[in-house]
Amino acid sequence: MAPSSESGRSRTLNKEASSDIIPSLCGDDSEQVLPTNMKILRRATFKIDFFLIPILGMFFLLSFMDRSNIGNARVAGLTKSLHMTNNQFSTALTITYVPYVLMEIPMNLLMKRLGANVTLPIMVILWGIVCTCQGAMHSYHSLLVCRFFLGALEGGLFPGIVLLFSTFYKRHAMQVRLAMMFSVTSLAGAFSGLLAFGIQHLNGKHGIAGWQWIFIIVRRSLHLLYLRILDRFTQEGAFTSAFGLAAFYFVPASPRSFRLLTEEERDAYCRDLADDWSGDADTDGKYAEVFSWSEVASVFTDAPHVLLMAIPLFLNGVTFYGLAYFTPTIVSALGYSPSRTQLLTVPPYACSFVFSITSSYFCDKYKSRGLMATFCALLGAAGYAIFLASDKKGNDYGALFLQTVGIYTFAPCLITWQANNVQPHYRRATAVAFGMATVNVGGIVSAWLFTGAPRFHNATCINLAFSLGMAVATASLIFYFRARNVAKRKEIQFLLQMDGRGTGDGGWDSPEERKRLGDRHPRFEFTM
């Protein structure tokens, strides 16, 4: 009877192990979510969505337009007015990203201590002022100074936004929200083209060149009526600065401090985050996460998946910023007038906007990131291949659609994937900032690729190779995370057999141990 009893106990342990791999802080004892609680959670989520996404989306819209409108300004005559060579233009792009990259990790680490409601609005106010100064510059060296300070003051913005999203949303409800925010880059590309088309006709008004008007007006472009009072636009920065000041009140530091939630909604929402390995370890108010340099360093010494994801992030940075900066130049090289060039940059970005949000919805629904990322990389590669193989304007322009949709949709998918798979807060903050730094190093590389108009042969070949590299890297990551999850299941079985459930104080599966280890805990299941 002993062997039979032992066999039965083994089957029970194996059953426990297989059921316990679900990433829940409450394990098997978790309470079923009641319909009443679901109503509370939906109400809380709606309030957060309604305020957080538009505000952060506007931050990113202003940021992206302020950085990328230099491409439209080039078409409108920037390089001619400042007597710049192609290499000098690339240098102006490069100098933006050196301080940008250096500021990302420090600003993300500071965000927890100072609060997102402080760090993000301050950055918006300061870089808005700096970008306005670009409209008053009259030399190449003044352009370099403006671009340097723009990068320094804006560097922590996007990593901070991603980190704030990962603090507020469950892991598999995050991508569609991030895509809504991130897709404003598509709108920014479309809007910049439309706006630049109109602004270019102001060339020479009040002694200001058309490209200077692009820099001056872009952040006030949401209020087109200001186009009729351009004589007052020399005192710019009001819209960005005012928006940043208002954000001090509206941007919350954490779900627990969000003013619009009732106490009941706040408790239910924070508990739901904790049960999903989402948010911060101290979201439920029961565990205080203390900063430590060892946790920061662990990203580089004990998080191989973060280093592996840096590869496709870098490759995407090259392709992404290449499109952002050089789409107007690419379309212009097809032989159209500057005005029509600005208009033709709009449709590819509009298609990207729709596809990105739709695909992100399904990624969240099926809790998958890698398959869509791989598909988008191949879509972008197809666009570059068509551009290489064709010499017809229609085909070239069609290829730009594939490139833009593929590359712009790949970015939020991969960024969410990384944030989903790193816990707790300071480890995730470092990983997100490091990932964004690799993206922006790719931006530096992209600034030097687009030479040899009108075909940009070398740049297109490199972007094709990098798009294929992105597809291979993300497909490999799917298999890597699958193997890691299998190893975690085996580790759980072993721990259950050796130490039991371990949910007591100091146990391997205690709430404190789960929060301390984060993604290193055997019950944390990696998103694939």
N, C-alpha and C positions, 0 to 999 in steps of 0.2 A: 504493500500500500504506500510505502514511503516514496518510491519513484513516481507513482501516479500523483501523489500529493505535491511533490516537487515540480512535476511537469505542469500541473494546474496552476501553481504559483507563478511559474515562469510565463505561462500564457497570460496570466493576469497582469504581470509586469509589462509584458510586451504590448498588451492592449492599452495600459496606462501610458506607456511611452509614446505610442502612435497617436493617442488622442491629445497628449500634452504638448505636441509640437506646435499647436496653434499659438501664435504670438499674443498672449494675453497675460497681463500682470496678475490677474486673479486666478489663473489656472483653471482647474476643473470646477472650482467653487464659485466661479463668476456667475453673477445673477443674470437671468434672462432680461433683455431690454423690454420693458413693458410699453404698450402703446402710448401711455401717458408720458413716459420718459422720451419716447420718440418725438412726440409733439414738442416737448420742451427743447430737445436737441435741434429739431428743424427750425424752431423759432430763433434759437441762439445763433445757429449757422447763418440764417438769413440776415440777421442784424450785422454779423461780422462781415459777410460777403458784401452787403450793401455799402458799408463804409470803408472797409479795408482795400478791396480790389480797385475801386475808382481812384482812391488817393494814391496808392502805390503805383497804379497804372499811369497816373498823371506824372508822378515823379520820374518814372522810367521813360515816358514819352518825351518829357522835356530834356532829360539826360541824353537820350539817343539822338534827338533832333539837334541838340547843341553840339554833339560830337560829329555826327554824320553830315550835317548840312554843308560842311566844307567841300563835299563832293559836288553838290549843286552850285556852290559858290565858284568852284573851279570852272564849270561849264559857263557860268555867267561872266567870267573874266577876271577871277582872282589872280591867277598866275600872270596874266598880262599886265594888270595894274601894278602888281608888286614886283614885276620883272623877275619872276621865279622860273627856275629850270624844273624839269621833272624830278630830279634828285632832291632839290630843295623842297618840293611839295611832299615827297615821301618822308623827308626829314621832319617836316612839320607834323605829319601824322604820327611818326615814331615817337617824337618827344612827348606826345600826350600820354603814351602808355608806360613810359618808364616810371614816373611817380605814381601812375594809376596802379600798376602792379605792386609797387612797394607799400602802398597804403591799405591794401585789401585785408590782409590778416590782422594788422593792429586795430583797424576800425571794427572788424567783426568781434574781436575779443573785448573791445571797449563797450560794445552795444549792450551787453548783459549788465554791466556795472552802471552805465549812464542812462540806459533805456533807449529803445528805438524812437520813442517820442521826442528825444533830445537830439540824438546823433543824426538821424535822417533829415529832419527839417533844417538843421544847421548847414549840412552839406548842400541842400537845395538852394538855400539863400545865397551862400557864398559863390557857388559855381555859376549861378544865374547872373550875378554881378560881373564875374570874370568874362563869361561868354559875350555879354553885351559889349565889353570893351573891344571885342574883335571888329565891331562895326566902325570903330574910330581909328583903327590902325592904318598906317600909311607906309609901312616898310616890312620887309621880310623878317627882320629881327623882332619887331613888335609882335608879329604873328607867332613866332616861336615862344616868346614870353607868355602870351595868352594861352597857348596850347599847353604849356608846361603846368601852369597853375590850374587850368581846367582839369587836367588829369589828376593832379594832387588833391584837389578838393572834391572830385567826383569819384575817386577810386573806391571808396567803401560803400557806395550807394547800392549797386546791384547785389553784391554778396550779402549786404544787410537786408535787402528786400527778400532774397531767397531764404535767409536764416529766419526772418520774421514769419514768412509763410510756413516754414517747417515747425515753427513754434505754435502757430494758430490752427493748423489743419492736420487731420489724420493722414497717415502716410499715403493711403490710397484714395484720398479725396483732394490731393494737393495739385496734381498735374494740370487738371482742367482749370483750376484757379490761376496757377502760375502761367498757363498758356493764355488766359484772358489778359493778364497783365503783360506778359511777354509779347503777345501779338500786337501790342501797340507799336512795336518796332515795325511791323508790317504797315500799320496805319501811318506811322511816322514817315516811312519811306514813301507811301502813297501821298500823304499830306504834304511832305516836303516838296515832292514833284509838282503837285498842283499849285502850292503856294509860290514856289520858285518861278513857275510859269507866269503867274500874275505879277510878282514882284519885279521880274526882269524888265517889265515895261516901265518901271520907275527909273531906269538907268539915266543918270544925269540930273535927276530932280534934286534941287537944293545942293547941287555940287557933289552928290554922292553917287558912286558907281552902283550898278545893278547888284554885283556880288556883295557889296557892303550892306545893301538893304536886306539881303537874305539873312545875314547875321543879326541885323538890328531887329527885324520884325518877327523872326521865327517863333519866339516864345509868346508873342502876343497874337499869333496867328489865329488863335481860337476866337479872337474878337476882331473880325474882319472890318468892322466899322472903323477901327483905328487907321485903316489905310487912307482915310480921308483927312486925317490930321497928322500927316507924316512930319510936319515941321516940328512936332514936339517929341519925336522919337529919338532924339539925341540923348534924352535922359531916360534910357531904357533900363530894364531889369525889374520894373515895378510888378509885372505879373508873376514872374518866378519868385521874387522875394516875398510878395504878398501871399502867394500860395504856400511858401515855406513857413511863413509866420503863422498862418491859419492852421498848418499841420501840427504845430505844437499842441494845439488843443485836441485835434481829431485823431492823431495817430496814437494808438494804445501801445503800452510797453509789453503787455502780456494779456492772455485771455482773462486772467483773474483780475486785472486792473481795468478791463474794458468797461467804461461807464454805462453803456446802454444795456448791458445785461443785468437782469435781476439776480438776486442772490441764488435763487433756485436754478436759473439758467446757467449761472456761472459754475455752480457746483456740479451740475449734471454734465456740462460741456468739458470741464477740466477732468472729471472722472472718466469720461469717454475717451479723451486723449490718452490718459495714463493707461487705460486698459488696452490700447492699441499700439503700445510702444511709440507713441507719438508725442509731440510737444517736448517740453523740458522735464527733467527729472523732478523738479520742484513745483511742477504745475499744480499738483494736488495739495500743496502747502504743507506736506508732511515730511519732506526731505529737502534739506538745504544743500545745493550743489556748490562746492567751494572751488574757486579757480586754482589750478595747479599747472605749472609748466610741464610736468610729466604727462599730463593729459594732452596738452598741446603737442608735445613731442611724439606721443603715441601714434599720431596720424602718420608720421614718417617712419616709425619703427615697428608698429604693430597693427597696421591697417593696409595690407597689400592691395586690397580692392580699391582703395583711394588712389594709390599710385598707378594702378592699372587703368583706372578711369581717366587719369590725366592724359593718357595717350589720345583717345578720341576727342577729349575736350580741346586739346591743343590743335588737332587737325581741324576740328570744327571752327575754332577761332580764326584760322587762316581763311577758310572758305566763307565764313559768316561775315567777317569784316571786309573781305574783298568785295562781296556783293554790296555791303552797306556804303562803302566809299566810292566804288567804281562803277556801279550800275549806270549812273548818268553818263559817265565817260564811255562805257561799253555801248550804250544805245546811241550816243553821239557819233561813235565811230562807224555806225551803220550808214551814216551819210545824211541824217536828218538835221533840220535847223535846230538851234538851241531851244527855241520855244517848244517845238514838237518833241524834242528829246525829253524835256521835263515832264510832258504829259504822258509819254510812252513808258515812263518808269512806274506809273500808277497801277495798271492792271495786274502785273505779277505780284505786287505786294498785297493787293486786295484778295487775290486767290489764296495766297499764303495765310492770310488772316482766317479765312473760313476753314481751310483744311486743318490748320493747327488746332483750333478749338474743337472741331469735330473728332479728330483722331485722339486728342487728349482725353475726351470724355470716355471713349472706349478703352483707352489705356487704364484709366482709373477703375472703370467698371469691371474689367477682367484682371486687375492687379498685375499688369504687365507693362514693362518698359522696353526691354531689349528688342522684341520683334518689330515694334513700330520704329524704333531708332534705326535698326538695320535696313528696313524698307525705305525710310526717308533718305538714308545715305545713298542707297542704290538709285533712288529717284534723282537725287542731285547729280550722281555720276552719269546717269543717262543724259541729263541736260548738257553737261560738259562734253560728253562724247559726241552729241549731235552738233554742238557748236564747232568742235574740231573737224568733223567730217563734212560739214556743209559750207557752201559759200553763198547761199541765198539769204537775203534779208529776212524773209518770212520764217525760215527755219531757225535762223539765229535768234530771232525774237521769241519764237516758241520755245527754244532751248532755255532761254532766260526764265520762263515760267517754271520749268522743271527744276532748275537750279534754285530759284527763290523758294518755291514750295518745299522742296526737300531739305535744304539747308536750314531754313528758318523754323521748320517744324522739328527738326532733329534737336535743336538747341534746348528747348524746354523739357523735352523728353529725357535727355541725358542729365540735365541739371537736377531735375526732380529725382531721377534714379539715384544719383549720388547722395542727395539729402535724405532719401528714404533709408539708406543703408548705413548710416553713421549715427551713433548715439554714444554718450549723452551730450549735453549742450556744448561745452567748450571743445570737445572732440569734433562735433559736427560743425561748429563755427569755424574751426581751423580748416577742416576738410572742404567746406563750401568755399571759403576764401582762397584756399590753395587751388581748387578747381577753376575758379574764376581767374586767378592769376595766370594759369596755363592757357586759358582761352585768350587772355589779352596779350600774352607773349605771341600767340598766333596772330593777333592783330598787328603786332609789330612786323612780323614776317610778311603779312599780306600787303603792307604799305609799300613794299619794294618789288612786288611781283608784276604789277600791271605796266609793263613796258612793251613796246612793239606794236602800237596801234596800227591798223584797226583790228587785227585778228587776235592780238594778245596770246600768241601761240604758246609761249613758255608758261605763262600764268595759267592758261587753260589746262595744259598738260599736268602741271603740278596740282591744280585743284581736282582734276579727274583722279589722279593717283591718291590724293588725300581723302577724297570721298569714298573710294574703294577701301582705303585703309580704315576709315570710320566704320564701314560695314563689317569688315573682318574683325575689328576690335570689339564692336558691340556684340556680334555673334559669339565671339569667344567668351565674353563676359557672362553671357547667358549660361554657358556650360560651366564656367567657373563658379557662379553663384549656386547653380544646381548641385555641384559637387560639395560646396560648403554646407548647404542645407542637409544633404545626406549625412555628412560627417557630424553635424549637430544632432541629428536624430540618433545616431549611434552613441554619441556621448551622453544623451539623455537616458538611453536605455542602461548604459553602464552606471551612471550616477544613481538611477532609481534602484538598481540592484545592490549597489554598494552602500548608499547612504539614505535610501528611502526618498520620500517626497521632499525633504529638506526645506520645508516652508517656515520652520521656526526661526527664531533669532539666530543669526550667524549661519544659517543653512545655505546650501548652494542655490536654492530656489526661493530664498527670502526676498521680499520686496526691496529691501536695502541693497542686496547683492545684484538684483536685476538692474536697478537704477545706477549702481556704481559701474557695472561692466558694460551696460548698453549693448551695442552690437556684438560684443565679445561674449555675451552670455549665451549658453547653449539653446535657450528658448527663443532667442531673437532669430526670426526667419528672414533671410535676405529676400528682397523683391527681385524678381527676374524680369 
